[in-house]
């Protein structure tokens, strides 16, 4: 059997690793086909190299428990790398949600303060008073509750009274005030709509409509009414200006 030269061994190793240049590969393959002795020597070399490789792998496998892996930091698991990425985006989303919540909280606090301010007005001191009938007793009871700032009781008595005397505009206006004092802007607004049709007490209606709109969270609609009240000489002028400053 023919002996292989170092150049032949280098070419064969490069050919097995598929790194031999194209022209050399063609000549080497042609030689393997036409030169039986060279082909046998190449096969023997390949078997020898495979045996050496197997011995090296077995030796490494036996010694691997004693191999110090601490010098080579392990690559982070895929789940850990993904979790770090998600942690970044979750932090961004949480920051945006927190900012949105704080902005909304500030707006709600401002609206709450404005509504509370609309409940602290001083209504004119007028109270119709009659005595004798059931309706008069209800009105008397409502007036006393109103004077003692018991607006819920006053509104109940006035509702009962107006069921008997639906044409009493002054009692309806007092019920509007009682509703507004309790922050029940929707009820006050419905009653004001009915009073507006009568065409009486225009100054009071503008003022109380503005307060009802504030409690209904319709500040933009309330502003023109407040400006109108603030320009005229009436008992609510100063308070209308104070509410306009809070917008």
KEPA-928174 format. One record per atom (N, C-alpha, C, O): residue in three letters; z negated, x negated, y. Coordinates in steps of 0.02 Angstrom, whole numbers, padded with zeros to 5 digits, always signed. Layout:
AlaZXY;...
END
This chain:
Unk+00000-00042-00060;Unk+00000+00000+00000;Unk+00000-00044+00062;Unk-00036-00094+00066;Unk+00040-00024+00110;Unk+00048-00063+00172;Unk-00016-00060+00213;Unk-00047-00007+00218;Unk-00034-00119+00243;Unk-00091-00120+00289;Unk-00069-00096+00358;Unk-00012-00107+00379;Unk-00115-00065+00392;Unk-00101-00039+00460;Unk-00122-00090+00512;Unk-00175-00120+00506;Unk-00081-00098+00562;Unk-00098-00140+00618;Unk-00140-00101+00669;Unk-00138-00039+00670;Unk-00178-00136+00710;Unk-00218-00101+00762;Unk-00176-00053+00804;Unk-00200+00001+00823;Unk-00114-00072+00819;Unk-00071-00027+00859;Unk-00057+00037+00820;Unk-00056+00091+00849;Unk-00045+00029+00752;Unk-00032+00088+00712;Unk-00093+00135+00711;Unk-00087+00196+00716;Unk-00153+00104+00704;Unk-00215+00145+00702;Unk-00224+00182+00769;Unk-00243+00241+00769;Unk-00212+00147+00824;Unk-00220+00179+00890;Unk-00172+00236+00899;Unk-00190+00289+00926;Unk-00109+00227+00876;Unk-00059+00280+00881;Unk-00078+00341+00839;Unk-00072+00398+00861;Unk-00101+00327+00777;Unk-00121+00382+00732;Unk-00180+00421+00760;Unk-00180+00483+00757;Unk-00230+00386+00788;Unk-00288+00421+00818;Unk-00266+00464+00877;Unk-00290+00520+00886;Unk-00222+00436+00919;Unk-00197+00475+00975;Unk-00156+00535+00952;Unk-00159+00589+00983;Unk-00119+00527+00898;Unk-00079+00582+00871;Unk-00123+00638+00844;Unk-00109+00697+00854;Unk-00177+00618+00808;Unk-00224+00669+00781;Unk-00260+00706+00838;Unk-00277+00765+00832;Unk-00272+00670+00893;Unk-00306+00701+00951;Unk-00256+00737+00997;Unk-00276+00764+01048;Unk-00191+00736+00978;Unk-00138+00769+01017;Unk-00134+00740+01088;Unk-00121+00777+01136;Unk-00144+00674+01092;Unk-00140+00642+01158;Unk-00086+00588+01160;Unk-00082+00550+01208;Unk-00044+00585+01108;Unk+00008+00534+01104;Unk+00067+00557+01147;Unk+00087+00615+01143;Unk+00096+00512+01188;Unk+00155+00530+01228;Unk+00211+00557+01185;Unk+00215+00541+01125;Unk+00254+00596+01214;Unk+00305+00633+01177;Unk+00352+00588+01137;Unk+00363+00600+01078;Unk+00379+00536+01169;Unk+00426+00492+01134;Unk+00393+00455+01077;Unk+00423+00448+01023;Unk+00332+00431+01087;Unk+00296+00397+01033;Unk+00280+00445+00977;Unk+00281+00427+00918;Unk+00264+00508+00996;Unk+00248+00558+00944;Unk+00308+00570+00899;Unk+00302+00575+00838;Unk+00367+00574+00930;Unk+00428+00587+00891;Unk+00441+00529+00843;Unk+00456+00539+00785;Unk+00436+00466+00869;Unk+00448+00408+00826;Unk+00397+00403+00770;Unk+00414+00385+00714;Unk+00332+00419+00786;Unk+00280+00415+00735;Unk+00291+00467+00680;Unk+00284+00452+00621;Unk+00308+00527+00699;Unk+00320+00579+00649;Unk+00381+00564+00606;Unk+00382+00579+00546;Unk+00432+00534+00637;Unk+00491+00515+00600;Unk+00474+00459+00550;Unk+00500+00458+00494;Unk+00430+00414+00570;Unk+00409+00359+00525;Unk+00368+00386+00467;Unk+00375+00362+00411;Unk+00325+00436+00480;Unk+00286+00465+00426;Unk+00329+00500+00375;Unk+00312+00502+00316;Unk+00386+00527+00398;Unk+00431+00561+00352;Unk+00472+00512+00309;Unk+00487+00525+00251;Unk+00489+00455+00339;Unk+00536+00409+00305;Unk+00501+00350+00272;Unk+00532+00315+00231;Unk+00437+00337+00288;Unk+00402+00278+00261;Unk+00342+00302+00220;Unk+00288+00315+00247;Unk+00351+00307+00151;Unk+00297+00333+00108;Unk+00234+00289+00111;Unk+00179+00316+00112;Unk+00241+00223+00113;Unk+00183+00179+00114;Unk+00143+00188+00179;Unk+00082+00188+00179;Unk+00180+00196+00233;Unk+00145+00206+00297;Unk+00109+00274+00296;Unk+00054+00280+00323;Unk+00141+00324+00265;Unk+00110+00390+00261;Unk+00046+00388+00220;Unk-00003+00420+00237;Unk+00046+00350+00163;Unk-00013+00344+00121;Unk-00069+00308+00159;Unk-00127+00327+00155;Unk-00051+00256+00194;Unk-00101+00219+00233;Unk-00132+00263+00287;Unk-00191+00259+00301;Unk-00090+00305+00318;Unk-00115+00350+00370;Unk-00163+00401+00341;Unk-00214+00417+00371;Unk-00146+00428+00281;Unk-00190+00477+00249;Unk-00256+00446+00230;Unk-00309+00476+00239;Unk-00253+00383+00205;Unk-00315+00349+00186;Unk-00358+00337+00248;Unk-00419+00346+00246;Unk-00327+00317+00302;Unk-00364+00305+00364;Unk-00397+00370+00388;Unk-00455+00370+00410;Unk-00361+00424+00384;Unk-00389+00488+00407;Unk-00448+00509+00365;Unk-00499+00533+00391;Unk-00443+00500+00300;Unk-00500+00516+00256;Unk-00560+00473+00272;Unk-00617+00497+00273;Unk-00548+00409+00284;Unk-00602+00362+00299;Unk-00637+00383+00364;Unk-00698+00385+00368;Unk-00597+00399+00415;Unk-00626+00420+00479;Unk-00665+00485+00472;Unk-00717+00493+00503;Unk-00640+00532+00432;Unk-00675+00596+00421;Unk-00742+00584+00386;Unk-00792+00617+00402;Unk-00742+00537+00338;Unk-00804+00522+00303;Unk-00855+00493+00352;Unk-00914+00512+00351;Unk-00833+00446+00393;Unk-00878+00416+00442;Unk-00905+00469+00490;Unk-00964+00468+00509;Unk-00862+00515+00511;Unk-00883+00568+00556;Unk-00936+00612+00524;Unk-00985+00631+00556;Unk-00925+00628+00460;Unk-00974+00670+00424;Unk-01041+00635+00419;Unk-01094+00666+00426;Unk-01039+00568+00405;Unk-01102+00531+00400;Unk-01139+00530+00467;Unk-01200+00538+00470;Unk-01101+00519+00521;Unk-01132+00519+00586;Unk-01164+00587+00603;Unk-01219+00590+00630;Unk-01128+00641+00587;Unk-01155+00708+00601;Unk-01217+00722+00561;Unk-01265+00752+00586;Unk-01218+00700+00498;Unk-01277+00711+00456;Unk-01336+00671+00482;Unk-01393+00696+00483;Unk-01322+00609+00503;Unk-01376+00567+00531;Unk-01405+00599+00594;Unk-01465+00600+00604;Unk-01361+00624+00637;Unk-01384+00657+00699;Unk-01425+00719+00683;Unk-01476+00732+00716;Unk-01403+00757+00633;Unk-01439+00819+00615;Unk-01509+00804+00590;Unk-01556+00840+00606;Unk-01516+00750+00551;Unk-01582+00732+00525;Unk-01628+00707+00580;Unk-01688+00719+00579;Unk-01600+00672+00628;Unk-01640+00643+00682;Unk-01649+00690+00742;Unk-01687+00674+00788;Unk-01614+00746+00742;Unk-01616+00790+00801;Unk-01685+00818+00816;Unk-01698+00829+00875;Unk-01730+00832+00767;Unk-01797+00856+00785;Unk-01835+00806+00828;Unk-01880+00826+00865;Unk-01819+00742+00823;Unk-01854+00691+00862;Unk-01819+00676+00928;Unk-01840+00632+00966;Unk-01765+00713+00941;Unk-01726+00700+01001;Unk-01762+00729+01062;Unk-01782+00787+01061;Unk-01771+00689+01114;Unk-01807+00711+01175;Unk-01759+00750+01219;Unk-01718+00721+01254;Unk-01764+00816+01217;Unk-01720+00859+01257;Unk-01747+00871+01327;Unk-01712+00900+01369;Unk-01809+00850+01341;Unk-01840+00865+01405;Unk-01803+00830+01463;Unk-01806+00852+01520;Unk-01767+00774+01446;Unk-01732+00738+01499;Unk-01670+00775+01522;Unk-01641+00758+01574;Unk-01649+00825+01483;Unk-01589+00863+01501;Unk-01610+00936+01514;Unk-01620+00973+01466;Unk-01615+00956+01577;Unk-01636+01024+01593;Unk-01588+01075+01565;Unk-01527+01067+01569;Unk-01616+01127+01536;Unk-01574+01178+01505;Unk-01541+01220+01559;Unk-01568+01230+01613;Unk-01482+01244+01545;Unk-01446+01288+01591;Unk-01481+01356+01592;Unk-01498+01382+01538;Unk-01493+01385+01650;Unk-01528+01450+01653;Unk-01491+01501+01612;Unk-01430+01503+01612;Unk-01528+01544+01576;Unk-01495+01597+01537;Unk-01453+01641+01583;Unk-01467+01647+01643;Unk-01402+01671+01553;Unk-01358+01715+01592;Unk-01396+01771+01625;Unk-01383+01788+01683;Unk-01444+01800+01589;Unk-01483+01856+01617;Unk-01522+01835+01678;Unk-01528+01873+01726;Unk-01549+01773+01676;Unk-01588+01748+01734;Unk-01542+01738+01794;Unk-01561+01755+01850;Unk-01482+01710+01782;Unk-01436+01699+01837;Unk-01415+01765+01868;Unk-01410+01772+01929;Unk-01402+01815+01825;Unk-01383+01881+01851;Unk-01440+01913+01889;Unk-01429+01943+01942;Unk-01502+01905+01862;Unk-01560+01936+01895;Unk-01571+01906+01964;Unk-01591+01942+02010;Unk-01558+01840+01972;Unk-01566+01810+02039;Unk-01515+01838+02087;Unk-01531+01851+02145;Unk-01454+01848+02064;Unk-01403+01877+02107;Unk-01421+01948+02127;Unk-01415+01967+02185;Unk-01444+01987+02078;Unk-01464+02056+02092;Unk-01524+02058+02139;Unk-01529+02102+02181;Unk-01569+02010+02131;Unk-01628+02008+02174;Unk-01608+02000+02247;Unk-01638+02030+02291;Unk-01557+01959+02260;Unk-01533+01949+02328;Unk-01506+02014+02357;Unk-01523+02033+02413;Unk-01463+02048+02318;Unk-01432+02109+02345;Unk-01483+02166+02350;Unk-01480+02205+02397;Unk-01529+02169+02302;Unk-01582+02220+02307;Unk-01624+02210+02370;Unk-01645+02258+02402;Unk-01637+02146+02386;Unk-01676+02131+02447;Unk-01638+02154+02509;Unk-01668+02182+02555;Unk-01572+02143+02510;Unk-01532+02165+02568;Unk-01534+02241+02575;Unk-01544+02267+02629;Unk-01524+02276+02518;Unk-01524+02349+02520;Unk-01592+02376+02541;Unk-01597+02423+02580;Unk-01646+02344+02515;Unk-01714+02366+02533;Unk-01726+02356+02607;Unk-01758+02398+02639;Unk-01701+02301+02634;Unk-01710+02288+02706;Unk-01674+02341+02748;Unk-01701+02365+02798;Unk-01613+02359+02727;Unk-01575+02410+02764;Unk-01609+02478+02760;Unk-01613+02514+02810;Unk-01633+02496+02700;Unk-01668+02560+02692;Unk-01731+02563+02734;Unk-01747+02614+02764;Unk-01768+02506+02735;Unk-01830+02504+02774;Unk-01814+02512+02848;Unk-01849+02548+02884;Unk-01761+02478+02872;Unk-01742+02485+02942;Unk-01722+02556+02960;Unk-01741+02582+03012;Unk-01684+02588+02914;Unk-01664+02658+02926;Unk-01725+02704+02928;Unk-01729+02750+02969;Unk-01773+02691+02882;Unk-01833+02733+02880;Unk-01874+02725+02944;Unk-01899+02775+02970;Unk-01880+02663+02969;Unk-01920+02652+03030;Unk-01887+02685+03090;Unk-01922+02714+03132;Unk-01821+02680+03094;Unk-01786+02713+03150;Unk-01797+02788+03148;Unk-01811+02820+03198;Unk-01790+02817+03087;Unk-01799+02889+03080;Unk-01871+02908+03095;Unk-01884+02961+03124;Unk-01918+02865+03076;Unk-01989+02879+03089;Unk-02002+02881+03164;Unk-02038+02924+03189;Unk-01973+02833+03201;Unk-01983+02831+03273;Unk-01955+02894+03306;Unk-01985+02923+03351;Unk-01895+02915+03283;Unk-01864+02975+03311;Unk-01907+03036+03297;Unk-01916+03078+03341;Unk-01934+03041+03235;Unk-01975+03099+03218;Unk-02039+03099+03259;Unk-02063+03152+03280;Unk-02069+03039+03269;Unk-02130+03036+03310;Unk-02116+03058+03381;Unk-02155+03095+03411;Unk-02059+03035+03409;Unk-02042+03054+03477;Unk-02031+03129+03482;Unk-02053+03161+03530;Unk-01996+03158+03433;Unk-01985+03231+03433;Unk-02052+03268+03427;Unk-02062+03318+03460;Unk-02096+03242+03384;Unk-02161+03274+03375;Unk-02201+03273+03440;Unk-02233+03323+03458;Unk-02199+03216+03474;Unk-02236+03211+03538;Unk-02208+03258+03590;Unk-02244+03287+03630;Unk-02141+03266+03589;Unk-02109+03311+03637;Unk-02128+03383+03623;Unk-02142+03422+03669;Unk-02128+03401+03559;Unk-02147+03469+03540;Unk-02220+03482+03558;Unk-02236+03536+03583;Unk-02263+03433+03545;Unk-02333+03442+03563;Unk-02341+03450+03638;Unk-02382+03490+03661;Unk-02301+03413+03677;Unk-02304+03420+03750;Unk-02283+03490+03772;Unk-02309+03517+03821;Unk-02235+03519+03735;Unk-02212+03586+03753;Unk-02264+03640+03738;Unk-02258+03696+03761;Unk-02316+03622+03699;Unk-02369+03670+03683;Unk-02428+03664+03731;Unk-02474+03705+03728;Unk-02427+03613+03775;Unk-02485+03601+03818;Unk-02474+03626+03889;Unk-02511+03606+03934;Unk-02425+03669+03900;Unk-02412+03694+03966;Unk-02466+03745+03985;Unk-02503+03770+03943;Unk-02470+03758+04049;Unk-02519+03807+04074;Unk-02482+03870+04095;Unk-02449+03870+04147;Unk-02486+03924+04057;Unk-02451+03986+04074;Unk-02484+04020+04133;Unk-02543+04008+04147;Unk-02448+04062+04170;Unk-02478+04098+04226;Unk-02534+04144+04202;Unk-02533+04169+04146;Unk-02582+04153+04245;Unk-02642+04192+04226;Unk-02630+04266+04241;Unk-02651+04292+04292;Unk-02595+04298+04195;Unk-02586+04371+04202;Unk-02600+04401+04133;Unk-02578+04375+04082;Unk-02638+04456+04132;Unk-02652+04489+04070;Unk-02655+04564+04083;Unk-02701+04588+04117;Unk-02607+04601+04059;Unk-02611+04674+04067;Unk-02671+04701+04030;Unk-02688+04678+03976;Unk-02704+04749+04060;Unk-02765+04774+04029;Unk-02770+04850+04039;Unk-02770+04876+04094;Unk-02774+04884+03982;Unk-02785+04956+03983;Unk-02834+04972+03927;Unk-02842+04931+03881;Unk-02866+05027+03929;Unk-02917+05043+03879;Unk-02914+05117+03862;Unk-02899+05159+03905;Unk-02929+05132+03801;Unk-02934+05202+03781;Unk-02900+05215+03714;Unk-02935+05233+03667;Unk-02834+05207+03708;Unk-02798+05222+03647;Unk-02801+05164+03598;Unk-02828+05110+03614;Unk-02775+05175+03538;Unk-02772+05121+03488;Unk-02730+05063+03514;Unk-02748+05005+03505;Unk-02674+05079+03545;Unk-02632+05027+03573;Unk-02669+04987+03625;Unk-02664+04925+03628;Unk-02707+05022+03668;Unk-02744+04987+03720;Unk-02798+04942+03691;Unk-02810+04887+03716;Unk-02829+04964+03637;Unk-02881+04923+03604;Unk-02849+04860+03574;Unk-02879+04805+03576;Unk-02790+04868+03545;Unk-02755+04809+03517;Unk-02737+04760+03572;Unk-02745+04700+03564;Unk-02714+04786+03629;Unk-02696+04743+03684;Unk-02757+04708+03713;Unk-02755+04650+03733;Unk-02812+04745+03716;Unk-02875+04716+03741;Unk-02898+04660+03695;Unk-02918+04607+03718;Unk-02896+04673+03629;Unk-02916+04621+03581;Unk-02870+04561+03585;Unk-02894+04504+03580;Unk-02805+04572+03593;Unk-02758+04517+03599;Unk-02771+04476+03662;Unk-02767+04415+03660;Unk-02788+04510+03718;Unk-02800+04475+03780;Unk-02862+04431+03775;Unk-02861+04374+03800;Unk-02915+04456+03743;Unk-02976+04416+03736;Unk-02963+04355+03691;Unk-02986+04300+03705;Unk-02926+04366+03637;Unk-02910+04310+03592;Unk-02867+04258+03629;Unk-02876+04198+03620;Unk-02821+04282+03670;Unk-02778+04237+03708;Unk-02819+04195+03757;Unk-02808+04134+03762;Unk-02866+04227+03792;Unk-02907+04191+03841;Unk-02951+04139+03808;Unk-02969+04089+03839;Unk-02970+04150+03745;Unk-03011+04103+03707;Unk-02969+04053+03667;Unk-02994+04018+03623;Unk-02904+04050+03683;Unk-02857+04004+03650;Unk-02850+04016+03575;Unk-02834+03970+03537;Unk-02864+04077+03553;Unk-02855+04095+03482;Unk-02786+04127+03477;Unk-02780+04188+03469;Unk-02735+04086+03480;Unk-02667+04111+03488;Unk-02641+04145+03425;Unk-02600+04191+03429;Unk-02663+04123+03367;Unk-02640+04156+03306;Unk-02665+04227+03302;Unk-02628+04273+03285;Unk-02729+04236+03318;Unk-02756+04305+03319;Unk-02723+04346+03374;Unk-02707+04405+03365;Unk-02712+04314+03432;Unk-02680+04350+03487;Unk-02610+04373+03467;Unk-02591+04430+03482;Unk-02572+04330+03434;Unk-02504+04348+03414;Unk-02505+04405+03363;Unk-02462+04449+03366;Unk-02553+04405+03316;Unk-02557+04460+03267;Unk-02570+04526+03302;Unk-02538+04577+03288;Unk-02619+04526+03349;Unk-02636+04587+03384;Unk-02578+04611+03428;Unk-02566+04671+03432;Unk-02543+04565+03459;Unk-02487+04584+03501;Unk-02429+04612+03459;Unk-02395+04658+03481;Unk-02418+04584+03400;Unk-02367+04611+03356;Unk-02383+04683+03337;Unk-02340+04726+03335;Unk-02448+04695+03322;Unk-02469+04764+03305;Unk-02461+04810+03366;Unk-02440+04868+03360;Unk-02479+04784+03424;Unk-02474+04824+03485;Unk-02402+04842+03500;Unk-02387+04899+03517;Unk-02357+04793+03495;Unk-02287+04805+03511;Unk-02252+04850+03460;Unk-02202+04881+03475;Unk-02281+04854+03399;Unk-02254+04903+03352;Unk-02266+04974+03377;Unk-02228+05020+03361;Unk-02320+04982+03418;Unk-02335+05048+03448;Unk-02303+05055+03517;Unk-02283+05110+03536;Unk-02298+05000+03553;Unk-02272+05001+03622;Unk-02216+04949+03629;Unk-02225+04898+03661;Unk-02158+04961+03599;Unk-02105+04911+03599;Unk-02074+04898+03668;Unk-02037+04849+03676;Unk-02087+04941+03717;Unk-02055+04933+03783;Unk-02097+04892+03831;Unk-02076+04882+03888;Unk-02155+04869+03810;Unk-02200+04832+03855;Unk-02175+04760+03863;Unk-02187+04718+03820;Unk-02140+04746+03917;Unk-02110+04681+03928;Unk-02163+04627+03939;Unk-02157+04571+03915;Unk-02216+04645+03975;Unk-02269+04596+03989;Unk-02304+04574+03925;Unk-02320+04516+03917;Unk-02315+04622+03879;Unk-02346+04604+03816;Unk-02300+04559+03774;Unk-02323+04513+03740;Unk-02234+04572+03777;Unk-02186+04530+03741;Unk-02187+04459+03770;Unk-02183+04410+03732;Unk-02192+04454+03836;Unk-02194+04388+03866;Unk-02257+04350+03847;Unk-02255+04289+03836;Unk-02313+04385+03842;Unk-02375+04354+03821;Unk-02369+04332+03747;Unk-02397+04280+03728;Unk-02335+04371+03706;Unk-02325+04353+03636;Unk-02281+04290+03631;Unk-02292+04248+03587;Unk-02232+04285+03675;Unk-02190+04224+03677;Unk-02234+04163+03689;Unk-02227+04112+03655;Unk-02280+04169+03738;Unk-02325+04113+03753;Unk-02369+04097+03693;Unk-02379+04039+03676;Unk-02395+04148+03660;Unk-02438+04137+03601;Unk-02399+04102+03546;Unk-02425+04056+03514;Unk-02336+04122+03535;Unk-02294+04088+03486;Unk-02284+04015+03504;Unk-02291+03970+03461;Unk-02268+04002+03567;Unk-02256+03934+03589;Unk-02318+03890+03583;Unk-02314+03831+03566;Unk-02376+03919+03595;Unk-02438+03882+03589;Unk-02451+03862+03516;Unk-02486+03813+03504;Unk-02423+03898+03470;Unk-02432+03882+03398;Unk-02374+03839+03372;Unk-02373+03820+03313;Unk-02326+03824+03415;Unk-02269+03785+03393;Unk-02218+03825+03354;Unk-02177+03796+03318;Unk-02219+03891+03360;Unk-02172+03934+03324;Unk-02113+03951+03370;Unk-02105+04007+03393;Unk-02073+03900+03383;Unk-02018+03907+03429;Unk-01965+03957+03407;Unk-01934+03989+03449;Unk-01954+03963+03341;Unk-01903+04010+03316;Unk-01922+04082+03332;Unk-01879+04121+03354;Unk-01985+04100+03321;Unk-02007+04168+03336;Unk-02003+04181+03411;Unk-01982+04235+03433;Unk-02025+04131+03450;Unk-02022+04139+03523;Unk-01950+04148+03546;Unk-01937+04189+03590;Unk-01904+04110+03517;Unk-01834+04114+03538;Unk-01805+04183+03524;Unk-01769+04210+03566;Unk-01820+04211+03466;Unk-01795+04278+03450;Unk-01820+04330+03500;Unk-01783+04374+03521;Unk-01883+04325+03518;Unk-01912+04372+03565;Unk-01882+04361+03635;Unk-01871+04410+03672;Unk-01870+04299+03653;Unk-01840+04284+03718;Unk-01769+04311+03724;Unk-01748+04334+03777;Unk-01732+04310+03670;Unk-01665+04338+03670;Unk-01667+04412+03686;Unk-01625+04438+03722;Unk-01717+04447+03658;Unk-01725+04518+03672;Unk-01745+04529+03745;Unk-01720+04576+03777;Unk-01790+04488+03772;Unk-01813+04495+03841;Unk-01757+04480+03890;Unk-01753+04510+03944;Unk-01713+04434+03873;Unk-01659+04415+03918;Unk-01612+04474+03932;Unk-01584+04479+03986;Unk-01606+04516+03882;Unk-01562+04575+03891;Unk-01590+04623+03944;Unk-01553+04660+03975;Unk-01656+04622+03953;Unk-01687+04666+04002;Unk-01675+04643+04074;Unk-01678+04683+04120;Unk-01661+04579+04083;Unk-01646+04552+04149;Unk-01706+04543+04194;Unk-01698+04536+04254;Unk-01767+04542+04166;Unk-01827+04534+04207;Unk-01857+04464+04194;Unk-01843+04432+04143;Unk-01900+04443+04241;Unk-01934+04379+04237;Unk-01886+04321+04224;Unk-01896+04283+04176;Unk-01834+04312+04263;Unk-01785+04258+04250;Unk-01815+04189+04252;Unk-01797+04146+04212;Unk-01862+04176+04300;Unk-01892+04109+04304;Unk-01934+04094+04242;Unk-01929+04040+04212;Unk-01976+04143+04222;Unk-02016+04132+04161;Unk-01972+04122+04100;Unk-01986+04080+04057;Unk-01918+04161+04095;Unk-01875+04157+04036;Unk-01842+04087+04032;Unk-01837+04059+03977;Unk-01820+04060+04087;Unk-01789+03994+04086;Unk-01838+03941+04061;Unk-01822+03898+04021;Unk-01900+03946+04086;Unk-01952+03898+04067;Unk-01969+03904+03994;Unk-01972+03854+03958;Unk-01981+03966+03971;Unk-02002+03976+03902;Unk-01944+03964+03853;Unk-01955+03942+03797;Unk-01883+03979+03874;Unk-01825+03963+03831;Unk-01819+03888+03821;Unk-01803+03865+03767;Unk-01831+03850+03875;Unk-01828+03777+03869;Unk-01880+03751+03819;Unk-01866+03707+03778;Unk-01941+03779+03823;Unk-01994+03758+03776;Unk-01976+03777+03705;Unk-01987+03739+03658;Unk-01949+03837+03696;Unk-01930+03859+03629;Unk-01875+03815+03600;Unk-01876+03798+03541;Unk-01827+03795+03642;Unk-01773+03752+03619;Unk-01799+03683+03598;Unk-01776+03655+03549;Unk-01848+03657+03635;Unk-01878+03593+03616;Unk-01911+03599+03547;Unk-01903+03554+03506;Unk-01946+03653+03536;Unk-01979+03662+03472;Unk-01930+03675+03416;Unk-01946+03666+03357;Unk-01870+03696+03434;Unk-01816+03706+03384;Unk-01773+03643+03376;Unk-01720+03645+03345;Unk-01796+03587+03406;Unk-01760+03523+03403;Unk-01691+03527+03434;Unk-01643+03497+03410;Unk-01685+03566+03489;Unk-01622+03572+03525;Unk-01634+03547+03597;Unk-01626+03584+03645;Unk-01652+03482+03602;Unk-01670+03454+03666;Unk-01611+03455+03715;Unk-01621+03466+03775;Unk-01551+03443+03691;Unk-01493+03441+03737;Unk-01483+03509+03771;Unk-01464+03511+03829;Unk-01495+03563+03734;Unk-01487+03629+03764;Unk-01545+03645+03811;Unk-01538+03686+03857;Unk-01603+03613+03800;Unk-01661+03627+03842;Unk-01658+03591+03909;Unk-01686+03614+03959;Unk-01623+03534+03912;Unk-01622+03494+03974;Unk-01597+03532+04034;Unk-01629+03530+04086;Unk-01539+03567+04031;Unk-01516+03603+04090;Unk-01566+03655+04115;Unk-01574+03664+04176;Unk-01600+03689+04069;Unk-01650+03739+04090;Unk-01709+03705+04123;Unk-01736+03731+04173;Unk-01730+03648+04097;Unk-01786+03612+04128;Unk-01767+03587+04197;Unk-01808+03590+04243;Unk-01706+03563+04205;Unk-01684+03540+04271;Unk-01684+03598+04322;Unk-01702+03590+04380;Unk-01662+03656+04297;Unk-01661+03714+04340;Unk-01731+03733+04362;Unk-01742+03748+04421;Unk-01779+03733+04316;Unk-01848+03750+04333;Unk-01878+03697+04379;Unk-01916+03713+04425;Unk-01861+03633+04366;Unk-01889+03578+04406;Unk-01865+03580+04478;Unk-01900+03554+04522;Unk-01807+03610+04492;Unk-01781+03612+04560;Unk-01812+03669+04601;Unk-01815+03664+04662;Unk-01834+03721+04569;Unk-01858+03781+04604;Unk-01934+03777+04616;Unk-01970+03740+04582;Unk-01956+03815+04663;Unk-02027+03818+04679;Unk-02060+03871+04635;Unk-02055+03930+04648;Unk-02094+03848+04583;Unk-02125+03894+04535;Unk-02184+03859+04502;Unk-02192+03798+04511;Unk-02226+03895+04466;Unk-02287+03865+04436;Unk-02272+03812+04383;Unk-02317+03773+04365;Unk-02210+03809+04358;Unk-02194+03763+04302;Unk-02154+03702+04324;Unk-02133+03663+04283;Unk-02144+03695+04389;Unk-02101+03641+04415;Unk-02125+03572+04393;Unk-02086+03532+04367;Unk-02190+03558+04403;Unk-02216+03491+04386;Unk-02213+03478+04311;Unk-02197+03423+04290;Unk-02228+03529+04272;Unk-02227+03520+04199;Unk-02156+03511+04174;Unk-02144+03475+04126;Unk-02108+03545+04206;Unk-02038+03536+04187;Unk-02016+03465+04200;Unk-01980+03436+04160;Unk-02036+03438+04257;Unk-02019+03368+04273;Unk-02051+03320+04223;Unk-02020+03271+04202;Unk-02112+03334+04203;Unk-02147+03291+04155;Unk-02111+03291+04088;Unk-02104+03239+04056;Unk-02089+03350+04066;Unk-02052+03352+04002;Unk-01985+03316+04007;Unk-01963+03285+03959;Unk-01952+03322+04064;Unk-01888+03287+04072;Unk-01897+03212+04068;Unk-01854+03176+04042;Unk-01953+03187+04093;Unk-01966+03115+04091;Unk-01977+03091+04019;Unk-01967+03032+04004;Unk-01996+03135+03974;Unk-02011+03115+03905;Unk-01947+03113+03862;Unk-01950+03088+03806;Unk-01891+03138+03887;Unk-01829+03135+03848;Unk-01803+03063+03848;Unk-01751+03050+03818;
END
